[in-house]
Amino acid sequence: MTPLILIPTRMAATRLPGKPLADIGGKPMIVRAWEQAVLSGLPVAVAAGDPEIVAVIEGVGGRAVLTDPALPSGSDRALAALETLDPDGEYDAVINLQGDMPFADPGLATACAALLHGEPSCDIATLVAPELDASDRANVDVVKAVLAIEEGRRHARALYFTRSTLFGDGPVWRHIGIYGYRREALKRFCAAPPSPLEKREKLEQLRALELGLSIWAATVEEAPISVDNPSDLEVARALV
C-alpha cells in the first residue's frame, strides 16, 4: 500500500480555543504532532482549517493544505486535503493522526498502515490500549472497543465501540482515536450522513460499522496523551 499521514486540525476547539498553536516547551502543539508523524518515515501533511496553522507548518518545512473551516469532522478535513494533494489517487490509504497528540509514538501510524496491509478485509484500522484502572469501565469519556480477539493475538476485528460499562469478565480496551482508512472507505464514510448509533453514542466510528465497513484494531501498550482542555495542556508542558 501507499499510505499518506494526514493531521486534521483547526483553531476553533470548544474546550481549548487556539489549541493547535498552544505552546508546549517552545513549540506549537501542531508542530510537535507533525514532528512525531515525520519520524514514522511515511509522507505527512497537515489538513488545516485556518491559514495561521498552514503558515506555522510551512515555516518548519512541512506540507499543509488549507481546508474549509466549516467541515464537520477531522475525517472530512482529511478527505478534502487528500483530494487537493493527490487528485490522481497515488495514495491508496490515509493514516488520520490527531493534532492534539503532541507526543504520539511514530509507531502508532505504522501500526495502522501494517494492519491495512496485512488484513485484506480491513477497511479501517485503529488502535486500542489496556484500561488504566477499574474506573475507566464506568467513565463515559473513555471509549471502549469491543473486540473479537483471541488470546495471544495483537489485533482483531472491532465489533462495536461504546461509552457504556461492559458486562462480564475480560479485558477492557480503551480506544485511541487514530485511524487508517483505505481511500475508498474514507470516501464512503464521509459521503454518508451521521448514523443513528453515531448520534446516540457520539462516536463517528459507529457510522462506519453501520455502513458495513470492517474496522480492525491493533493493541498497543498505552495510549498517547491527548490535549483536550487547559489542564491537559499543563500536563503536556510538565512532560516537556
Salt bridges, closest charged atoms under 4 A:
GLU35 OE2 - LYS27 NZ 3.07
ASP86 OD2 - ARG183 NH1 2.62
ASP100 OD2 - LYS19 NZ 3.03
GLU119 OE2 - HIS155 NE2 3.02
GLU131 OE2 - ARG137 NH2 2.78
ASP136 OD2 - ARG174 NH1 2.89
GLU184 OE2 - LYS187 NZ 3.61
GLU198 OE1 - ARG207 NE 2.80
GLU221 OE2 - ARG154 NH2 3.98
GLU234 OE2 - ARG237 NH1 2.99
